[in-house]
Amino acid sequence: MRLASRNAAVAADNRHVICRTNPVSLSDFTDKRREATRPLACRGENFDRDFDSNTLFYDAVQVSKSQIALFAPPFFNLARDVATTTFISGAGTRKARTRHLDRHAQLWLDIPENTAPVQALGELGSFAFSASPNCSEVFRDRRVIFTMSKDNPIEWILDWVRFNRDIHGADAVLIYDNGSSAYDSATLSAALRSVPGIRCSVVMEWPFKYGPQGANSWDHWDSDFCQLGAWEHARWRFLQHARSAMNSDIDELVLSKTGQSVFEAAEQSWTGLVRYRGRWIIGIDDGVHDDMRAPLRHTDFSIFMPPQYERSRFVIRRDANACLPKWTVVPGRCPTHAQWHVHSIFSWWASYFCTGDFSFRHFREIGSNWKYQRTNRVPFDPSLHRSDQALMDAFKRVDWEN
């Protein structure tokens, strides 16, 4: 599949920027490491390779004029040492307030902006860090689509942007790039800048280990810290003042039953949140080899994966082929104690409900099979398969060339 050159340069433009973190690694100042909690018998052969034992903090962010927040993987065995750490800045000596969330931790410090680097002293060791600036003004009053991506072809990313621009009115993009090697951040930023109607974009370089996945849909989801850390980081560094924000992967497109924008629905909702379920869109084996019609795009697929009903471990009848929900939120109306999660917003009652007015389509073949093999095709069976007319109608409303 055609990819853009790694060497393209992005023009200087304060509306389309590349950001980096100020991380702290344990290996820089101590021999201690984060120890996994998963039982040895339940770890795969690549567990140690994929597990992030070394990142103490992803980033320190000046989340307000008087506070710095440090976003981190869970501390696990390091928790006591972190709790005893003292933070010293021009504002004096501080102790941090700790938030322990699902596969994520935060430290909050009362330190005003425009101070010198912060020095940390404690049983864990001694280290220093600087706070990254609060970038929420970039997305003030914008309708933002945000995602995490690694080596997704830029054509796919731009198609995802164009669809959300033309169907839902998105005018801003935030991409956490998880260490892409097929192109650099400048190339991706330049591509986003070229899309008409996108008023601003940020490519956030996020070069951390994604982490081992769970054993199945339910068990041992305890070691994939990367995306949960990114979503809370996005909330506090970039999206505090966004008009609304959609959590969506590159291989997901949201459809509306009423024609209303999902951003508008979240903004008009009395909770500030809409959450919706998804359906898989699959490829059909029609005898034509992929290399005869590459590069494949979202518009090459329109067939529903048929429902497959079974009993869950809780004896609830469910569709095993359905996708877990996604959501769009007004950040300023989200409770501060809630955690932005992949499929819901934890500790917020409004996130327990899903609307029937929206659903998303999850494209099996718009992906790199990084998690599992999902591009095996089956012959078309008219008793099982049908075209998604709503999806095809939406495709017609998108300007795929601009």
PyMOL commands that set and color helices and strands:
alter all, ss='L'
color gray80, all
select helices_A, chain A and resi 26-28+40-42+47-50+76-83+136-139+154-168+185-193+226-237+262-268+290-292+298-300+331-333+349-352+389-396
alter helices_A, ss='H'
color red, helices_A
select strands_A, chain A and resi 16-19+24-25+55-57+59-64+67-72+86-89+92-94+97-101+104-109+118-122+125-129+143-149+172-177+200-205+244-247+252-256+273-282+303-304+309-311+317-319+322-329+339-340+345-346+358-363
alter strands_A, ss='S'
color yellow, strands_A
deselect
rebuild
show_as cartoon
